[in-house]
Amino acid sequence: MEKNVFGLLLLFIVWLPGFTQEKSVTEILEESKAKLERISDFSADFTYSIEIKTNPTRVSKNGKFHYAKGKFVVIMEDQEIYSDGKSLWIHLPGEENSEVTIMNYDPEESFNFDLIFSPMYETATKAIYEGKKSVNGISYNQIYLEFSNPVLDYHQVRLWINETSKIQEKVVLVNRKQTITTYAYTNIKINQGLPESTFVFDTGNFQGDIYDER
């Protein structure tokens, strides 16, 4: 469940190359790609929610996210995940039963946030520019995408790309069962020069249980 959640975080920032059906779509996504190529590190608050058509309950979470090439941190109320590209720390906080598990990091088996800055949507069959929308005084370009690949978990995606920063700040995914997953970034900061220590969990001052599986 958690791996699927963080895997979908990869869809926050994407680029769709090569579309000629709608010139504005190509221009917007190429500008976004160019901006992303100049980002050395990235931090933001994030929120996500899942709405299941057959279940009226809406699941939502929020947290903080830090990224530099090959490294990442995801911090939520009930879980923290750190990786320096070599090791992975999964911290489950708690007043009485706090614990951290350490293991070798394998991007093929775990969360690979380097994909955030890679082309991801070559298999989209349709890209439509839906115009601009202003939210809290910020103008966003909205893009609708469709996918026919049955292997993918989703078949419709809507993107909100900040017109000024060129960074995607919201994505809505719809799967074939009409489950709607929404993600959004706020308080985005880039090229901060994040130190290496950002991506390492400090076990030296940790008072809970440590399980080292490396």
Secondary structure by P-SEA (a helix, b strand, c coil): caaaaaaaccccbbbbccccccaaaaaaaaaaaaaaaaccbbbbbbbbbbbbccccbbbbbbbbbbbccccbbbbcccbbbbbcccbbbbbbccccccbbbbbbbbcccccccccccccccccccbbbbcbbbbcccbbbbbbbbbbccccccccbbbbbcccccccccbbbbbccccbbbbbbbccccccccccccccccccccccccccccc
